[in-house]
Amino acid sequence: MADERRPTGRGPSQPSRGPSPSNRGPSPSGRGPAQHQSDPSQHHARNRVRRKRGAAAKIAGAFLYVLLVIAGSAALSTVGWVWACDLLGLNKELVSAEIIIDDTTEFSALVDTLEEKGLIEYKFLFKLYAAFSHAEDKIAPGTYELSTEMDYHALVSNMGASSATRQTTDITIKEGLTIDQVFQLLADRGVTSVDKLQDMAANYDYGFDWLRDRPLGDYHRLEGYLFPDTYTFELGENPKYVINKMLVNFDAKMDEYMARFSAEGAVYSLHDVVTVASMIEKETDGEDYRTISSVIYNRLTNPQAETVGYLQIDATLVYLNGGKVPTLADREINSPYNTYKYQGLPAGPISNPGMTSLLAAMEPESTGYYFYVLNPETKRHEFSRTYAEHNALVQRYQGNGG
């Protein structure tokens, strides 16, 4: 009988018992066995699309970045150009302005003024330039004519002590002005202030030998030494230099005569002579300098005469009363300048004399006169030796409205 047991393995010709699990109909997706894995060609296509999109995005981003850089650079270039124009004084509307700087002017206030006057547009930029160039140390008090044609460097340079744009004024100081009148004139013309001049005159030691005996502390110590002349001063000039210029002029004019005051046996000092000259300057009629001088010295050197050593110069009363016509009451003013109350020379000069009066004080005419009175008709002085002669003339001219 044949063995009917099934073989343990299937032969190639033996049919299977049904479909294999892989052949159990369609897949849930409906795809056949061939669709279960991706198509390689489709996969490569999708990658190509992604790569193209990525490259395009990168190109667009790069382009946008370039645009932003260009736009930013253009903006910065525009701002930089505007700043550069202000810094270099380019493409600016022509503006000229006068700038006044004094000792109390703050640098920040000066920068504000430069902007207000239209000379600069950007204060922060000017301050930045000033910080790097130490501009603040180069700027000096004065009055300057500046314009927008000047760059920052030129603006600073033209506000310096040696600037050619520094404004100047010519001032004539007439003979016979007092120190107060001189200082007021200088202030009125914009050279410097009265307070600064007074302070410098009182407290600065100018170092001239002939000023050694004039103690510091009172500005009147320089009365008589501010030589009358025409001077060129810078507006806003340092008061020390203003005064020094006049003192140097006095020193130069009197240099050839200085030896006589230190010579052995000298009776009068330079200060005495300047004091006499200051009175001559105020009393002269313009032609009688040396004759007026003789009257003063006759009274000084002859105390036994009728005048008993009193000069009785009306101009000293005018110096005391503020420039008014002197009165009998003024003769009682208790001051060493009052030559009616005190014998001899007043405490110091009462004006700033010119060279004619200084020469007359050094070389008086030789006369016997002790008195003089102004003739109201001729506007000239008439001189007398005695009080009786003088009084007769006074009565005559008073009767004629003198």
C-alpha positions in Angstrom: 0.0 0.0 0.0 1.4 3.3 -0.8 2.4 5.8 2.0 -0.2 8.5 2.0 1.7 10.8 4.5 2.2 14.3 3.2 5.7 15.3 2.6 7.1 17.8 5.1 8.0 20.3 2.3 6.3 21.5 -0.7 7.6 20.8 -4.0 7.6 23.2 -6.7 4.7 21.7 -8.4 2.6 21.4 -5.3 0.0 24.0 -5.1 -0.3 26.1 -2.1 -3.3 26.1 0.1 -4.5 29.5 -0.9 -3.2 32.8 -1.5 -0.3 34.0 0.5 -0.9 36.9 2.9 0.8 39.1 0.4 -1.7 38.2 -2.2 -4.9 38.6 -0.2 -6.5 41.1 -2.4 -5.9 44.7 -2.7 -4.1 46.8 0.0 -6.2 49.2 2.1 -4.9 52.0 0.0 -6.2 50.4 -3.1 -2.7 50.3 -4.5 -1.5 47.2 -5.9 1.7 45.5 -4.9 3.7 47.6 -7.3 2.5 50.9 -5.7 3.5 50.1 -2.1 7.0 51.9 -2.5 7.6 55.5 -3.9 8.4 56.0 -7.5 12.1 57.1 -7.6 11.4 59.5 -10.5 8.7 61.4 -8.5 11.0 61.6 -5.5 13.8 63.2 -7.5 11.3 65.7 -9.0 10.2 66.8 -5.6 13.7 67.3 -4.5 14.5 69.4 -7.6 11.5 71.6 -6.8 12.6 72.0 -3.2 16.1 72.9 -4.3 14.8 75.4 -6.8 12.6 77.0 -4.2 15.4 77.1 -1.6 17.8 78.7 -4.1 15.2 81.3 -5.1 14.6 82.1 -1.4 18.3 82.5 -0.8 18.7 84.7 -3.8 15.8 86.8 -2.8 17.1 87.1 0.7 20.5 88.0 -0.5 19.0 90.6 -2.9 16.9 92.0 -0.1 20.0 92.2 2.1 21.9 94.0 -0.6 19.0 96.4 -1.0 19.0 97.1 2.7 22.7 97.6 2.8 22.5 100.0 -0.2 19.6 101.8 1.4 21.3 102.1 4.7 24.5 103.1 3.1 22.7 105.7 1.1 20.9 107.0 4.2 24.2 107.1 6.1 25.9 108.7 3.1 23.2 111.4 2.9 23.5 112.1 6.6 27.3 111.9 6.5 27.3 114.3 3.5 25.0 116.8 5.3 27.3 116.6 8.4 30.4 116.9 6.2 28.9 120.0 4.5 28.4 121.6 7.9 31.9 120.6 9.1 33.6 121.7 5.9 31.5 124.8 5.2 30.1 123.5 1.9 26.8 124.2 0.1 25.7 126.6 2.8 23.7 129.7 2.3 26.0 132.7 2.9 25.5 134.2 6.3 27.7 136.7 8.1 27.4 137.5 11.8 29.2 139.3 14.5 30.1 137.2 17.5 31.0 138.7 20.8 33.0 136.7 23.4 34.0 138.0 26.8 35.7 136.5 29.8 32.5 135.1 31.2 31.2 133.4 28.0 30.7 129.7 28.5 31.7 127.5 25.6 28.3 125.9 25.4 26.7 129.3 25.2 29.0 130.2 22.4 28.0 127.1 20.5 24.4 128.1 21.0 25.1 131.5 19.5 26.9 130.0 16.5 23.8 128.0 15.8 21.4 130.8 16.4 23.4 133.0 14.0 23.2 130.3 11.4 27.0 129.8 11.3 26.6 126.1 12.2 23.7 123.6 11.9 24.7 120.8 14.3 25.8 121.8 17.7 26.7 118.2 18.7 29.0 117.9 15.7 30.8 121.2 16.5 31.2 120.1 20.1 32.6 116.8 19.0 35.0 118.6 16.7 36.0 121.0 19.5 36.6 118.1 21.9 39.1 116.4 19.5 40.8 119.7 18.4 40.9 121.4 21.8 39.1 124.3 20.3 37.9 125.7 23.6 41.5 126.5 24.6 42.1 128.4 21.3 39.2 130.8 21.5 39.8 134.2 23.0 37.6 137.0 24.2 36.8 139.5 21.4 34.4 140.6 18.8 34.6 138.7 15.5 33.1 138.8 12.1 32.4 135.2 11.0 30.6 133.7 8.0 29.3 130.3 6.8 32.1 130.3 4.2 34.3 129.2 7.1 34.6 125.5 8.1 34.8 124.5 11.7 38.6 124.9 11.7 38.3 128.4 10.3 35.6 129.3 12.7 37.8 128.3 15.6 40.9 130.0 14.1 39.0 133.2 13.5 37.9 133.3 17.2 41.5 133.3 18.4 43.6 136.0 19.8 45.5 136.6 16.6 42.5 136.4 14.3 42.4 138.7 11.4 38.6 138.8 11.7 38.8 140.2 15.2 37.0 143.6 15.2 38.9 146.7 16.2 38.2 150.3 17.0 40.3 153.4 16.9 39.7 155.5 20.0 41.2 158.9 20.7 41.8 159.6 24.4 41.9 163.4 24.7 44.2 165.2 27.1 42.7 165.9 30.5 40.3 163.0 30.7 40.1 161.4 34.2 40.7 157.7 34.6 36.9 157.2 35.1 36.2 159.1 31.8 38.8 157.0 30.0 37.4 153.7 31.3 33.8 154.8 30.4 34.9 155.7 26.9 36.5 152.3 26.4 33.4 150.6 27.7 31.1 152.6 25.5 33.1 151.6 22.5 32.9 147.9 23.3 36.6 147.4 24.2 35.9 146.0 27.7 33.9 146.8 30.8 34.5 149.5 33.4 34.5 146.9 36.2 37.2 144.9 34.5 39.3 147.9 33.8 39.0 149.1 37.4 39.9 145.7 38.8 42.9 145.4 36.6 44.1 148.9 37.3 43.7 148.4 41.1 45.2 144.9 41.4 47.6 144.1 38.6 51.3 144.9 39.0 52.4 146.2 35.7 56.0 146.2 36.8 57.2 149.6 35.6 59.8 151.1 38.0 57.9 154.4 38.2 54.8 152.6 39.5 56.6 150.9 42.4 55.5 153.6 44.8 51.8 153.4 43.7 50.3 150.8 46.0 47.9 148.2 44.7 44.3 148.2 45.8 42.9 151.4 44.3 42.5 151.9 40.6 43.1 155.6 40.9 46.8 154.7 41.4 47.0 154.9 37.6 45.4 158.3 37.3 47.8 160.5 35.3 49.6 157.6 33.5 47.0 156.6 30.8 48.7 158.6 28.1 46.4 160.5 25.8 46.7 159.4 22.2 44.8 157.5 19.5 44.8 153.8 20.0 43.6 150.8 18.1 41.9 148.4 20.5 40.3 145.1 19.8 36.6 144.8 20.8 36.4 142.5 23.8 40.2 142.9 24.5 41.7 141.8 27.7 41.7 144.9 30.1 45.2 144.1 31.2 46.5 144.7 27.6 44.3 147.8 27.2 45.8 149.5 30.2 49.3 148.3 29.4 49.2 149.8 26.0 48.6 153.2 27.5 51.2 152.8 30.2 53.8 151.6 27.6 53.0 154.8 25.6 53.6 156.9 28.7 56.8 155.1 29.4 58.1 155.6 25.9 57.2 159.3 25.8 58.8 160.0 29.2 61.8 157.7 28.8 64.3 160.5 28.0 63.3 162.5 31.0 63.3 159.7 33.6 66.9 160.2 34.7 66.2 163.6 36.1 63.8 162.3 38.7 66.3 159.9 40.2 69.2 162.3 40.0 70.9 163.5 43.2 69.2 166.6 44.5 66.0 166.1 42.5 63.3 168.2 44.2 60.3 166.6 42.5 59.5 163.0 41.7 57.9 161.8 38.6 54.6 161.5 40.4 54.9 165.1 41.6 55.4 166.3 38.0 52.6 164.2 36.6 50.3 165.7 39.3 51.3 169.2 38.4 50.9 168.4 34.7 47.4 167.1 35.4 46.4 170.4 37.0 47.9 172.4 34.1 45.9 170.3 31.6 42.6 171.1 33.4 43.4 174.8 33.9 45.1 175.9 30.7 43.4 178.1 28.1 45.3 176.2 25.4 48.2 178.7 25.2 49.5 179.3 28.7 50.7 175.9 29.8 54.1 177.1 31.0 52.7 180.2 32.7 50.1 178.2 34.6 52.9 175.9 35.6 54.9 178.9 36.9 52.0 179.9 39.1 51.8 176.4 40.6 55.5 176.2 41.4 55.6 179.8 42.7 53.0 178.9 45.3 54.6 175.6 46.1 58.1 177.0 46.6 57.1 180.3 48.4 54.9 179.4 51.3 55.6 182.8 52.8 53.8 184.5 49.9 50.2 185.7 50.1 49.0 182.3 49.1 50.9 180.6 52.0 51.4 177.4 50.1 47.8 176.8 49.1 47.4 176.0 45.4 43.7 176.8 45.3 43.1 175.1 42.0 39.4 174.9 41.1 40.0 171.8 38.9 40.8 169.8 42.1 37.3 170.6 43.4 35.8 169.5 40.1 37.7 166.2 40.5 36.0 165.8 43.8 32.5 166.9 43.1 31.9 164.7 40.0 32.6 167.3 37.3 30.3 170.1 38.4 31.1 173.8 38.5 32.8 174.3 41.9 31.1 176.1 44.7 32.2 177.8 47.9 30.8 174.7 49.8 33.1 172.4 47.7 36.1 174.2 49.3 35.2 172.5 52.6 35.3 169.0 51.2 37.6 167.0 53.4 39.9 165.4 50.9 43.7 165.4 50.3 42.8 166.4 46.7 41.2 169.7 48.0 43.9 172.3 47.3 41.8 174.9 49.1 41.8 173.0 52.3 45.3 171.5 52.3 48.6 173.0 51.4 50.9 171.7 48.7 50.2 169.2 46.0 47.0 167.2 46.0 47.2 163.4 46.8 47.8 162.6 43.1 47.0 163.5 39.5 43.5 164.7 38.7 43.6 163.9 35.0 45.7 162.2 32.4 47.9 165.0 30.9 49.4 165.1 27.4 53.0 165.8 26.5 52.6 169.6 26.3 51.4 169.7 29.9 54.1 167.2 31.1 56.8 169.4 29.4 55.4 172.5 31.0 55.4 170.8 34.4 59.1 169.9 33.9 60.0 173.3 32.4 57.8 176.1 33.9 58.1 179.6 32.7 60.0 181.9 35.0 57.5 184.5 36.3 56.4 186.3 39.5 52.8 185.4 39.1 50.7 183.8 41.9 47.2 184.4 40.5 45.2 184.2 37.2 41.6 184.7 36.1 39.8 184.0 32.9 38.9 187.0 30.7 35.4 186.0 29.5 35.8 188.1 26.3 39.1 186.8 25.1 38.8 183.3 26.7 42.4 183.8 27.9 43.8 183.9 31.4 45.2 187.2 32.8 47.9 186.8 35.5 48.7 188.8 38.6 51.5 189.0 41.2 49.4 190.1 44.1 46.0 189.3 45.5 44.9 193.0 45.1 45.6 192.9 41.4 43.9 189.6 41.0 40.8 190.8 43.0 40.5 193.9 40.8 40.4 191.7 37.7 37.9 189.4 39.3 35.6 192.3 40.1 35.9 193.7 36.6 35.1 190.4 34.9 32.3 189.5 37.3 30.7 192.9 36.4 31.0 191.9 32.7 29.4 188.5 33.4 32.6 186.7 34.0 
